[in-house]
Every structure is written in structure tokens, then in C-alpha cells.
């Protein structure tokens, strides 16, 4: 789950057992980053009851650990490449990958093939 998404905060809400306050946090457009900066007063101003505030404050004091399903803040979602085969082996260019799968040719056939390629 992307750190900056609503799903990340939702995972934290379930982990901290704050499910009853899910809608309030969503309505206030909270995310993990903003929740980490809250003081008890901020949480009270949001309308969270004392028990919920204590859970959030304790989570912050413990270093605001992320739920296991949430990636670190610098995680970025990437789209798969349009040409997956070109990225199959990043240490070899695609042409070398293709040659790797060809059957070895006798030496004279290789020379003929090279001469034909040079003529084109």
C-alpha cells in the first residue's frame, strides 16, 4: 500500500483499533503524515475521544511504526514497462538476449550470415 494513500491510513486505523473513528478521519482528510504531526490537542479538536487520542499519541511516541502492508514514505508506484521483454534481463541489451536463444551455427554458416547482413 502506498504510504500517502487513504488505504495506508485505513490499515493503521485497523491496527490501532480506531475503526469507529474511520469516517471522522476520512472527513478531515487525514493521512499518515498528518496524523504523525498531531498533538493531543489537535486530536481533541478533531473530535476524537480520550481513548482514541491516547492510542494515537502512544503510536506517535513509539516512532509512528507503519503497518506491515504499508510501504515507506519514499515508495512510489511504478507502471510496468510496455516492452517487458526488453527489461527481462537488464544487464544485456535485447539484441543479445535474442542471440542467446539461437542455436549455435557451424563456423562457415556464421561467416555467410555475417556477409549477408553486411550486404543489406
C-alpha positions as MATLAB code, in Angstrom:
seq = 'XXXXXXXXXXXXXXXXXXXXXXXXXXXXXXXXXXXXXXXXXXXXXXXXXXXXXXXXXXXXXXXXXXXXXXXXXXXXXXXXXXXXXXXXXXXXXXXXXXXXXXXXXXXXXXXXXXXXXXXX';
ca = [
       0.000    0.000    0.000;
       1.314    3.429   -0.896;
       2.287    5.457    2.184;
       0.382    8.572    1.086;
      -2.884    6.816    0.245;
      -6.096    6.637    2.223;
      -5.640    2.846    2.299;
      -2.430    3.326    4.307;
      -4.226    5.319    6.979;
      -7.079    2.823    6.923;
      -4.600   -0.010    7.609;
      -3.279    1.999   10.553;
      -6.814    2.667   11.801;
      -7.441   -1.079   11.933;
      -4.080   -1.756   13.574;
      -4.711    0.846   16.306;
      -8.325   -0.317   16.711;
      -9.762    3.069   15.750;
     -12.338    1.690   13.330;
     -15.145    3.633   14.981;
     -13.367    6.878   14.050;
     -12.623    5.952   10.446;
     -15.228    8.261    8.916;
     -14.147   11.203   11.074;
     -10.512   10.840    9.981;
     -11.548   10.470    6.343;
     -13.852   13.505    6.501;
     -10.976   15.533    7.951;
      -8.765   14.366    5.027;
      -6.167   12.881    7.362;
      -3.343   10.687    6.140;
      -0.469    9.017    7.972;
       1.808   12.022    7.526;
      -0.694   14.472    9.006;
      -1.632   12.080   11.820;
       2.031   11.787   12.806;
       2.196   15.544   13.405;
      -0.891   15.746   15.640;
      -0.751   16.668   19.285;
      -3.332   15.559   21.822;
      -4.948   18.978   21.413;
      -5.154   18.549   17.627;
      -6.773   15.152   18.059;
      -9.219   16.557   20.581;
     -10.063   19.392   18.167;
     -10.796   16.722   15.537;
     -13.348   15.237   17.902;
     -11.522   12.079   18.939;
     -12.381   10.844   22.439;
      -9.673   10.436   25.085;
      -9.130    6.685   24.495;
      -8.580    7.118   20.762;
      -6.290   10.092   21.377;
      -4.181    8.059   23.799;
      -3.729    5.328   21.171;
      -2.626    7.808   18.511;
      -0.304    9.701   20.870;
       1.279    6.415   22.030;
       1.739    5.373   18.386;
       3.495    8.689   17.671;
       5.695    8.355   20.795;
       6.716    4.853   19.637;
       8.066    6.353   16.414;
       4.875    6.008   14.372;
       5.594    2.475   13.118;
       3.835    1.630    9.874;
       1.554   -1.369    9.482;
       3.326   -4.204    7.594;
       1.209   -3.649    4.481;
       2.296   -0.009    4.107;
       5.460    0.891    2.225;
       7.908    3.534    3.452;
       7.262    7.220    2.631;
       9.576    7.223   -0.400;
       7.757    4.309   -2.052;
       6.477    5.223   -5.492;
       4.104    3.195   -7.563;
       5.557    2.290  -10.949;
       3.764    1.131  -14.030;
       5.009   -1.978  -15.836;
       7.030   -1.324  -18.943;
       5.275   -1.529  -22.299;
       8.072   -3.797  -23.517;
       8.512   -6.350  -20.737;
      10.900   -8.486  -22.817;
      13.382   -5.641  -23.139;
      13.548   -5.445  -19.354;
      13.704   -9.195  -18.760;
      17.487   -9.114  -18.331;
      18.642   -5.531  -17.700;
      22.331   -6.474  -17.941;
      22.019   -7.460  -21.600;
      20.594   -5.390  -24.434;
      17.554   -7.003  -26.140;
      19.597   -7.962  -29.210;
      21.989  -10.027  -27.110;
      19.069  -11.707  -25.351;
      17.697  -12.785  -28.703;
      21.062  -14.156  -29.853;
      21.379  -16.146  -26.640;
      18.390  -18.284  -27.654;
      19.624  -19.131  -31.149;
      21.229  -22.474  -31.851;
      24.989  -22.404  -32.463;
      25.855  -22.458  -36.148;
      28.886  -24.052  -37.799;
      31.654  -21.530  -38.419;
      31.176  -21.296  -42.208;
      27.432  -20.671  -41.793;
      28.187  -17.871  -39.328;
      30.527  -16.252  -41.860;
      27.869  -16.483  -44.595;
      25.293  -14.975  -42.272;
      27.618  -12.086  -41.367;
      28.358  -11.425  -45.050;
      24.632  -11.369  -45.848;
      23.998   -8.887  -43.052;
      26.777   -6.625  -44.292;
      25.314   -6.619  -47.812;
      21.910   -5.375  -46.501;
];
